[in-house]
């Protein structure tokens, strides 16, 4: 390497030193500012973006008259997740008026708590710059769930909080407070989502390794974790009630081997890129020295002790175990069910960056600048997002041109029906109808999830959900909103109905439907 280039790189390191020293001195001041800005952006999004199907479902469950009725509605199949999050939303609605904010705010606060706990967990073991990198990587990987009105943001907060409490409880005495918080957070996570029980695995393995290092068992931490199992057992009647969904579940939610690489492709690309960038910068900075990777690691400080490394790596790899177990038990898995694994991925990535950086002060600030730029871009794009319906926007626009008549408007796509039933103009909303037919759903779609969910909603809301056969017998004319996967046009044509398209939109298409022989 030329003398000029070496001098230029050395000059670049000086700002890196200043960034590192400033973050070391004012870690929690910067953390407070970052957290407040993040909360402000997310709250604006909570108010700005329209709710989609799953969030509206949460709202309808939360609108039941009491927590007892929320539990009953869940048992009846109104939702497939535990009732605690709708109960929290129900309490929030008495304080926060806009429904969208009430549904999303608990998840937003939980997500922000995750950032704070990841930062605190890493800050105890590494320099401030890498602790910030870990927190921001976790935020980037699953930013969508910071503003989604489901339980996943709170689960992330509980998972990160439990990891921090376990770390502190292993070192601090007296530790009654930290053990109590550890138990409460694991119980809360399990009560928010059943698959959170798998959080016991990384923490339990890490604790067993710690016992081996101490050469004696300390059962108090294991005892603190145990109540989460009792919480899962208490939910057994609700879990058993949801079994009716399993024989013909939504196909993308069925556990499969392909979901393992899919999970890591979705959530690990940015962390992997950060590590590659660190090695490139390290190679440039160390090009005049012949140092092996082994000697590099030997001369750099270790970040986490071995028992914490076991917990972090196990946490990052848990989706593999969850998919394997799900394939042979519940048969159901969606990426968000093991979302807390991103905490392990982000923490491990920051630790690898810290170790590989050695004595080079440029790598940390450069990586932090990149991660911060990605995070800011994400938030800016979220704030600029148009407040449109996710699945029902095209139908909403098409329906606005309909004249004010009395014919029902049939929507066979459950997500669009839910969104339009909440957001459409009152003159259209009162005409919307969802037709139920489990036999046709199984024949044409291969799953009956929508049938069971909307059947439960029919009894506990004012949604116009009807049996298809009874509706067709009593209604010779109606408007049909057709989506690409809709089987109703084929079924109605085969039954002798006349379908006349009335819109020029490619999808969805509006049809005027008339029974054979119906007079005008």
N, C-alpha and C positions, 0 to 999 in steps of 0.2 A: 504494500500500500504506500502511496506517495506521502511525503511529509505534509504537503498541503492538505490532503484529505484527512490525515490523522489529526491535524490541528483543527480542521473544520468540525470534525466529530467531537473532539474534546470541548470545543466552544459550545457545542449543542448540549453537552452534559450539564453545563453550569445552570441553565434554567431548570433542568430536571432536579438538581439539588435544591434549588429554591422552592420548587413545588413540593418536594418531599418534606422539607423542613416546615413549610407553612402548614401543610396538612397535619403534620405531627403535633404542632402547637395548638391548632384550632380545629381538631377533628370534630368535636361535637357541635361547634358553632356552624361549620360547613354542613354537617349532617342535618342540623335543624333547618337551615335555609333550604337545603335540597328537599327535605321531607315536606316542608310547607308549600314549596312550589309544586311538588308532585301532587300533593293533596288538592291544591287549588285547580290544577289542570284537570285532574280526574273528576272533581266535583262539577266543573263546568261541563265536561263530557256527560256526566250522569244526568244533568239537566237537559243537555242539548240533543243527545242521540235518542231516537225512539226505541222503545223496548221491542224485543223480538219474542218469538213464541215461548221459549223457556222462561223468560222473565215475566211474561204475562201470566204464565202458568203459576209461577211463584206468587204473583199478586193475587190471583183468584184463590189460592189456598190460604193466603194470609188474610183474606177478607172474611173468612169464617168467623162466627160470632165469639169464639173463645178458643183458648189453647186446646181444650178437650175436643172441640169440634174439628180443629186442625188435625189433631191426631187421628180422629175418626175418618176424616176425609182422606188422609194419607193411607190409612188401612183399606179404604174402599177402592184405592187405585187412582186417586186424583193426581198423585205424583209418585215417582219411583224413588225419590230421595227421602231421607229422614225429615221429620216435621220441625226440627229445631230452627232452621233458618227462616221458614215462614212465620214461626212464632216470634222470632226477633223482628222480622219485618212488620208484623202486626203491631208490636209495641212501638216500633219506629213511626208508623203511620199516625199515631196520636201526637207525635211531636213534629214530624216533617210532613208538609202538605203535598208537594208534587209526588205523585205515585212513583215516577221513575227514580227520583232521588231516594225515596224511602226504601225501594226495593234494592237499590244498588249501594247505598251508603255503607251498610255493614260490611259488604265485600270490599269496598274501597278502603275502609279503615283497617280491615284485616290484612289487605295487601300492603298497605303502608307499614303496618306492624312487622310484616315479614322483612321489609327492607331494613328497618331499624335493628331487628334481632340478628339478621345475617351480618350486618355491619358490626354489631357488638360482639358476636361470636368470633368473627375473623380478627377483629381489632385486638383481642386478647392474645393472639398468637402471631400476628404479623403487622407490618407497618401500615399506616393509615391508607396509603395510596392503594394497596392491594385489597384492603378491607372494603374500600369504596368500589373497587372493580368487581368484587364478589357480589355486593348488593345490587349494583347496576346491571350486571349480567343476569341475575335472577329476575330483575324487573323487565329487561328486554325480552327474555325467553318466553314469558307468559303475560305480557302487558295487557292482552285482551281481558284477562280475568280481574284486572283492577277496576273495571267499570261494568262488569256483568253481574246482574242481579241474581246470582246463584251462590251456593255456599263455598265455591272454590277459593275465592279470595280470603275468606276467613280461615279455611283449612290451611292455606299457605302460612298465614300468620301464626296459627297454632303450631304447625310443624317447626317453623323457625324458632318460635318461642320455646318449644319443648327441647330443641337441640341446645339452645343457650342455657336453659335451666339445668339440663343434665351436665353441661360443661362446668357451670359454676358450682353446682351441688357436689361434684366430685372433688372440689378443692377447698370449698369454704366451710368453716365450722364456726358457730352453729349453722345448720343448713335446713332447718325446718321450713323456712319460707320458700326456699328454692325447690325442695321436694314437694311441697304443697302445690306450688305453681306448676311443676312438672306433671303431677298427677291430674290437676284440673285441665291443663291444656291438652293432654292426651285424651281425656274424657270428652272434652268439648269437640276436638277434631273428629272423634269416632261418632259422636252424636250429630255432627254436621254431615258426615259422609261415611258409609260403612267401610269403604276400602281404606280409610285412614287407620284402621287397626293394624295395617302392615307397617306403620311407623314404629311399632314395637320391635320389629326385627332389627333394623340398624342400631337402635339405641341399646337393645338387649345384647347384641353381639359385641358392641363397643364396651359395654359394661363387663361382659365376661372376660374380654381381653385385659381390661383394667384390673380385674381381680387377679389375673395371672401375673401382671407386673407387680402388684402389691403382695402377692403370695398369700393372700387371705381374702375371703369373700366379705363384701359389705352389702347385706341384703336390703338395706333401707331404700336404695334407689329402685331395686327391682320391685319392692313392695309398693312404692309410689306409682310405678307403671301399671300394676295389676288392675286397678279399678276400671281401666279402659275396656278390659275383657267383660267386666260386669255390665258396662254400658251397652256393649254389643249384644249381650245376652238379653238385656231388657228390651231391645228392639226386635227380638226374634219374631213376635207376632206380626210386626210390620214387614219384616223380611219374608216371612212365610206368605203373607198376603200378596206380595209382589211376584210370587212364583208363577202366577197365571201369565205373566208377560214372557216367561222364558221359552216355552216351546216354539214360539214363532216370533222371536225378537227381531228388532230392526237390524238388517244385515250388517251395516258398517259397525255396529256395536257388538257383534259376536266375536269373542276372543279368537285370534288367529296368530300363527307364527309370524306373518308379515307385519304385524303391529309392532314387533320388537325393533326391527331396523327403522320402521316408520317413525316410532317415537323419537329415536335418537337423531334421525335426520331432521326432524322438525325442531328439536330443542338443543342440539349440540353443534350446529354449524358455526355459530358465532364464537362459542368457547374454543372450538378447534382452530378457527382462524386466528384467534388471539394468541394461542400457543405457537402457531406457525410464525406469526409476526414477531413474537419474542425471540424465537430461535434465529430468525433472519437478522434482527437488530443485534443480537448477541454475537452472531457470526461476524457482522461488520465491525463491532467494537473490539472483538478479540482476534481479529484477523492476523495480528502480528504475534500472537501467542499460540503455541501448540498445546492446547489443553483438551483433554478428553472429557467426555460427559461425566465419567465417573469421578474424575478429579474435580470437576466443576461442582458436582453435588456435594462432594466431601468437604469442600471449602466454603460452602454456603450454609446459612443457619437453617435448621429444621423448623418448619412452621408448626404443625400439629403433632402432639404425641401420638404414639402408635394406636392407642385405643380410640382416639378421635378420628384418625385416618381410617380405621376400620369402619366406624360409623358413617363417615362421609362417603367413602367409596361404596359401601353397601346401600346407602340411601340413593346414590346415583344409579346403581344397578338394579334397584328393586323392581322397576317395570318388567324386567325379564322374569323375575319370580312371580310377579302378580299375573302376568299373561299366562304362564305355565299353570299356576294354580287355578286361574279362572277357566282355562280350557277344560279342566276336569271337575269343576264344581259348578259355579253359577253360569259359566259359558259366556259371560258378558264382560267386555272391557272396552273402554274408550280412553283416549290419551289423558283426558282431564282427570280420570279417576286416580292416576298416579302422578299428578302434576307436581306434588311436593318433591319429586326426584330432581327437579331443576335446582333446588337448593343445594343438593349434593354436587351436581354438575358445576354450578357457578362457584361454589366454595373450592372444589378441587382444582378448577381452572385457575382461580386466583392464586392458590397455593403453588401450583406448578410454575406460574409466571414469577412468583416471588423467589422460588428456589433457582430457577434458570437464570434470573436476572443477575445473580451474584452481586458483584460490587458496582454494576453499571446503573447509574441513577436515571438514565434516560428511558429505560424500558417501561417502568411503572407509569410515569406521567404520560408517555406516548400511548400506552394501552388505555389509561384512564381517559385521555382526551378522545380517543376513538369511541370508546364505550359511551362516554357522555354525549358525544355528537349523535350516535345512533339513538340514544334514549330521548334526546331533545327532538330529533326528527320524528320519532314515533309520536311523541306528545303533540307536536305541531300538526302532524297529519290527522291525529284524532280530533283536535280542535277544529280543523278545517273540514272534517267529514260532514257531508250533507245530512240533515235530519230526515232520512228516508226510511221507509219500512224495508226490512231486510228481504223478506220473501213476498210481501204483498204490495209493494209500491207500484209496479206496473198495473196490477189489477185495480188499485185505488184510482189511478189516473184514468183507466179505461171506464170505470164505473161512473166517474163524474159526469160523463156525457149522457148517461141514461136519463130519460124523462122521469118525472115523478109519477110513478104508477104503483100498482099494488102487487104486481107479480113478485114472487119470491126470487131471490138471487142465490143460486146453489153454488157452493164452493166445495169441491171435493178434496182440496189440498189443505190438510189440517193446520199447517203453520200459517198459511196465508189467511185462512179463516179466523184464526186467533188474533192475528195482527189487525185485520180489517174490522173485526167485531169490537176492538178497542179504539181504533183510530179513525175509522171511516166517519163521514158526515152522518148525523143522526137520521136523516131521511133515507140513507142507504143502510145504515147499521141495523135498523129494525126489520129490514127485508132479508138479511143474510141468513142462510140456512146451511147446516152441514149434515149430509146424509150418512147414516150409519148402516154398514153392511159388513159383518165380519166375514161372511162367506166370500163375497166379492173381493174384499181386501186380501184374503189368503190366496184366492185364485189368481188375481192379477198382480199383486204386489209382493206376496209371499210373507207378509208379517201383519200382525194385528195390534201393534202398539197404539196407533191412533184410535182404533176402535175402543180399546179399554180406557184410555185416558179421557176421550171425549164422552164416553158413556158415563164416567164418574162425574165429569164436569156438568153434564146435563142435569144431574140431580141436585147440584149445589150452586149453580149459577143461573143467570137468565139467558144464557146462550141458546140460540135456536138450533138445537141438535135433535134430529128426528130419525126415525127408522126409514130407510130408503123405500121399502116396498109400500109402507103405509102412506108415505108422502106422495109417491107416484099415483097411487089409487085415488087420492083426494085432490091432486093438483095437476090438471091437464096442461097448463101453460106455466112456464117459468124461464128465467134467464140462467144460463149456465156459464160459469167461468172455468175455462179449460187450461190446465197446465200440461207440459210435455208428458209427465208421467201419469196423467189422469186416464182412468179406464172408463169413466162414465160415458163419453161419446160413443165408444164401441158398443157398450152394453145397451145404451138407449137406441142406437140405430138397429141393433139386432132385435130389439123389442118392438120395432115398428114406429118409433118416434121420428118426427121430422126436426132436423137441426138446421137453422139458418144463421150463418155468421153475420154479426152486426158490427164488428170492429175491424179496423185495418191493422191493428197491432199484431206483430208476429207471435208473441206469447206474453201474457195469456190471451186467448181468443174468447170473445163473448159470443154466445149462441142464444138465439131465441128457440126454445124447445116447445114443441106442441105434440100432444098425444095423437095417435092415429084416430081420425074420425071426430076430433074435438071441433065443435063449431066455433066460428069467430063471432 
